[in-house]
């Protein structure tokens, strides 16, 4: 058996991740006159996101940097919502496990 592969309790082969990739994703909400608006980027209406890099001071500063770069809007309040790190979340490389950290963020409507 390949050293990167192990057996699960059900006897299926599972890949052992050697490294993890951490992605930061934001649901950015702007409100004006009681009308909420979710900011998206690109033609596919995707949420602003990017990888966490070791040079980022913190998860939050990394997120703020990615969102501002992709949307042109500075964030106000941010709150971590959930971390997705299931064993079966495999990245672009088979040996890479993906951890996605999601945030709710607020910005001013005038900026959006």
N, C-alpha and C positions, 0 to 999 in steps of 0.2 A: 504494500500500500504506500502511496506517495506520502512523504512526511507532512505535506500540507493538507492531507485529507484524513479525517477521522470518521468513525461510525457514530451515528446518533442512536438513541435508545430504540428507535424503530428499525435499525439496521441500514438506514440510508447513509450514503457517503455525504459528508459535509465538508466544505472548504474551511480551513483554519485561516483566519485573517492575520497577516503579518503586520499590517499597518492600518491606521484609521484616517479617514478624510473627514474633516469637520466642516459642514456647510452652515452658514447663517442665513436665515430667511426672515423677511419682514412683511407683515400685513400692515401697511401704512394707511391710516384713516385720517381724513381731513373733514371737519364739520363746519358748515356755514348755514345759518338760518335753519337749523335743525335738519339739514340734509347731509347725511354722511356720504363720503366718497372714498373709495379704495383706490390708491395709486397703483398702477401696473406699469410695466416697461415692455418695450418691443411690440411687435405686431401680434404676438401670440397671447397678449394679456397675461404675462407671467409676473410673479411677485419679485420685487428686488431681492437679490441674494448674491452671495459670494463665499469663497472659502475663507475659513479662519486661518490666518498666517501667524507664525510664531513672533513676528515683529509687532503684531498688534498688542497694545498695552492690556487690553481686556476683550472679552467677547463683545461687550457693548460698544467699545470704540471701533472694533472691526466692523460691526454691523452699521454703525453711523457712517463710517467711511464708505462702505459699499453703497448704501442707500443714497447718500449725497452725490456720489460719483454717477450713479445710474439715473437718478431722478432730478438732480439739481436742487433738491430741497433738504434743508437741515431738519433733523428730528428734534422734537421736544421730549415728552415723556415716552419711555419704552418699558415694556414689561415682558419678561420671558414667559411664553405660553406653555411650551411642551418640547421635550427632547425625544426625537425618534431615533432609536438605536437598536432596532431588532436585529438579531443575528443574521437574518436573510437579506438584509440591505447591503447589497454588494455594489461597489463602485465600478468605474469604467475598467479598472484592472481587477481581474478575478481575485487576487489576494488582498484586495483593499475593502475594508468595511466602512460604510458611510454612516456618520452620525449627523443628523440634521437638527439644529436648534432653532426653534421658531419664536418670533417675537411679535407683539402687538405694539405699534408705534403711532404716535400722534404728530401731526404737523398742522400748520396754519393753512386755512383754505386760500388765503391771499397768495401763498407761496405755491399752492398746487394748481 
